[in-house]
Amino acid sequence: MATDPPEGHSTHVRLICSTGGTNSFSDPFASVPLPDGGYVVADYGHDAISIVSATGQVVRTLGQRGRSLGQLLRPRGLALTDDGLYVTDDADRVQVFDLDGRATWSFPARALGAPAVLCRPHGLARARNGLVYVADTGHHRVAAFSPDGALSFAFGHAGAEPGAFDEPRGLAVAGERVWVADMCNHRVQAFDLDGRLLRVIGRHGHGPSQFTHPVGVGISGERPNPNPNPSPNPSPNHNPSPSPSPSPSPNPNPSPNPHPNPKVSRGRASSSPSTRAVGCRC
């Protein structure tokens, strides 16, 4: 039975504005909003970062093609923090630009002849614990880096079982959860900040709660608490072993402080990449 949407909400999506086209961008991979209403775009095909005003005009471009600090090689992921802009690119690194647009440093360090710590990294986000989580796509894992750029730990491995990945792309952090768009497994997975699997959402298909190659994940608002008067001593069920076929239904014992909704054992935590790296050229 159809019902009216809640007051102040709409069941329709409408276009507010658009920017770009072939004259402005070439295969833009990611964008993040700016406090002034503008946004930053990872212009993959032009090896650049574009700053766009609230009116949709490209007002500044950062970077040029290359592997040196400040240069970019097909940028893929963006994360804006209070101290700068973090960018992943095909040089298998994360570069940090200050708020004036100057590249200040990059990580992880790579010794001459050593294997790459990252391979084709995509989405990334910084969590409240200070770690930067990066979707390490070519190694089929998520890598967590400390504030000094050192690899702290990684979780996930190549595979299709819960907790494994097949080319993870989009990544977002909300509170104590890391949400990952697991592209070739056609699903979204949620982990805690230590890499323990919490939830798997979706399967391959075109229907509700199904995905076909999801490449991005974002966070929007907070999920309403279905229990407005929780017990003073809640005791939610805890299952340390995630079900191989998790249900997308809400937790029957919600926390008084639920996590925001996603849009779209420390699971093999290790600093060693998976031995299966489909298409990895690192």
Secondary structure as the mmCIF struct_conf table of DSSP 4:
data_model
#
loop_
_struct_conf.conf_type_id
_struct_conf.id
_struct_conf.beg_label_comp_id
_struct_conf.beg_label_asym_id
_struct_conf.beg_label_seq_id
_struct_conf.end_label_comp_id
_struct_conf.end_label_asym_id
_struct_conf.end_label_seq_id
HELX_LH_PP_P HELX_LH_PP_P1 ASP A 4 PRO A 6
TURN_TY1_P TURN_TY1_P1 GLU A 7 GLY A 8
BEND BEND1 THR A 11 THR A 11
TURN_TY1_P TURN_TY1_P2 THR A 22 SER A 24
BEND BEND2 SER A 26 ASP A 27
STRN STRN1 PRO A 28 PRO A 33
TURN_TY1_P TURN_TY1_P3 PRO A 35 ASP A 36
BEND BEND3 GLY A 37 GLY A 37
STRN STRN2 TYR A 39 ASP A 43
HELX_RH_3T_P HELX_RH_3T_P1 TYR A 44 HIS A 46
TURN_TY1_P TURN_TY1_P4 ASP A 47 ASP A 47
STRN STRN3 ALA A 48 VAL A 52
TURN_TY1_P TURN_TY1_P5 ALA A 54 THR A 55
BEND BEND4 GLY A 56 GLY A 56
STRN STRN4 VAL A 58 LEU A 62
STRN STRN5 ARG A 65 ARG A 65
BEND BEND5 GLY A 66 SER A 68
TURN_TY1_P TURN_TY1_P6 LEU A 69 GLY A 70
STRN STRN6 LEU A 72 LEU A 72
BEND BEND6 LEU A 73 ARG A 74
STRN STRN7 GLY A 77 THR A 81
TURN_TY1_P TURN_TY1_P7 ASP A 82 ASP A 83
STRN STRN8 GLY A 84 ASP A 89
TURN_TY1_P TURN_TY1_P8 ASP A 90 ASP A 92
STRN STRN9 ARG A 93 PHE A 97
TURN_TY1_P TURN_TY1_P9 LEU A 99 ASP A 100
BEND BEND7 GLY A 101 GLY A 101
STRN STRN10 ALA A 103 PHE A 107
BEND BEND8 PRO A 108 PRO A 108
TURN_TY1_P TURN_TY1_P10 LEU A 112 GLY A 113
HELX_LH_PP_P HELX_LH_PP_P2 ALA A 114 ALA A 116
BEND BEND9 VAL A 117 VAL A 117
BEND BEND10 CYS A 119 ARG A 120
STRN STRN11 PRO A 121 ARG A 126
TURN_TY1_P TURN_TY1_P11 ARG A 128 ASN A 129
BEND BEND11 GLY A 130 GLY A 130
HELX_LH_PP_P HELX_LH_PP_P3 LEU A 131 LEU A 131
STRN STRN12 VAL A 132 ASP A 136
HELX_RH_3T_P HELX_RH_3T_P2 THR A 137 HIS A 139
TURN_TY1_P TURN_TY1_P12 HIS A 140 HIS A 140
STRN STRN13 ARG A 141 PHE A 145
TURN_TY1_P TURN_TY1_P13 PRO A 147 ASP A 148
BEND BEND12 GLY A 149 GLY A 149
STRN STRN14 LEU A 151 PHE A 155
STRN STRN15 ALA A 158 ALA A 158
BEND BEND13 GLY A 159 GLU A 161
TURN_TY1_P TURN_TY1_P14 PRO A 162 GLY A 163
STRN STRN16 PHE A 165 PHE A 165
BEND BEND14 ASP A 166 GLU A 167
STRN STRN17 PRO A 168 ALA A 174
TURN_TY1_P TURN_TY1_P15 GLY A 175 GLU A 176
STRN STRN18 ARG A 177 ASP A 182
HELX_RH_3T_P HELX_RH_3T_P3 MET A 183 ASN A 185
TURN_TY1_P TURN_TY1_P16 HIS A 186 HIS A 186
STRN STRN19 ARG A 187 ASP A 192
TURN_TY1_P TURN_TY1_P17 LEU A 193 ASP A 194
BEND BEND15 GLY A 195 GLY A 195
STRN STRN20 LEU A 197 ILE A 201
STRN STRN21 ARG A 203 HIS A 204
BEND BEND16 GLY A 205 GLY A 207
TURN_TY1_P TURN_TY1_P18 PRO A 208 SER A 209
STRN STRN22 GLN A 210 PHE A 211
BEND BEND17 THR A 212 HIS A 213
STRN STRN23 GLY A 218 SER A 220
BEND BEND18 GLY A 221 GLY A 221
BEND BEND19 PRO A 226 PRO A 226
BEND BEND20 PRO A 228 ASN A 229
BEND BEND21 PRO A 232 ASN A 233
BEND BEND22 PRO A 240 SER A 241
BEND BEND23 PRO A 244 SER A 245
BEND BEND24 SER A 249 SER A 249
HELX_LH_PP_P HELX_LH_PP_P4 PRO A 250 ASN A 251
BEND BEND25 PRO A 252 ASN A 253
BEND BEND26 PRO A 256 ASN A 257
HELX_LH_PP_P HELX_LH_PP_P5 PRO A 258 PRO A 260
STRN STRN24 ASN A 261 LYS A 263
TURN_TY1_P TURN_TY1_P19 GLY A 267 ARG A 268
BEND BEND27 SER A 271 SER A 272
HELX_LH_PP_P HELX_LH_PP_P6 PRO A 273 SER A 274
BEND BEND28 THR A 275 THR A 275
TURN_TY1_P TURN_TY1_P20 VAL A 278 GLY A 279
#
